[in-house]
Amino acid sequence: MKRGLFLLLGLVFVALGVIGIILPLMPTTIFLILAAGCFARSSPRLEAKILNHPTLGPSVADWREHGVIPPKAKVLAIGGILLGYVLFWVSAKPTLPVAIGVAIAMALCALYILTRPSHKKVKTDF
């Protein structure tokens, strides 16, 4: 039962990741990271497919092994957060407390992204 639930969640996350490839404001890598985590508990074959994908696999593996978010991904993520806030502000016309609350939440997400390493640490043995 638990394995089936993780498999289903993994497939849903892959679908969301594929949608993220097509839609500019929808993230891709985070959903594939979540899918790989679900597949690690349900289908090692599907987990390996994600990790070995020539284009998307390295980002997922770098996050999993080193917590790395590449600089280009950081720029795109922060840009998406800013654009998302502007669209929220314009379309929802929030009250000031709601606007501030959403701004704080988004700023904390941006801060988390910015504080992740941008490159793998290279081990040197001297």
Summary of the structure (lengths in Angstrom):
residues: 126
radius of gyration: 17.1
end to end distance: 50.0
largest distance: 58.4
contacts: 326
relative contact order: 0.11
helix: 73%
strand: 0%
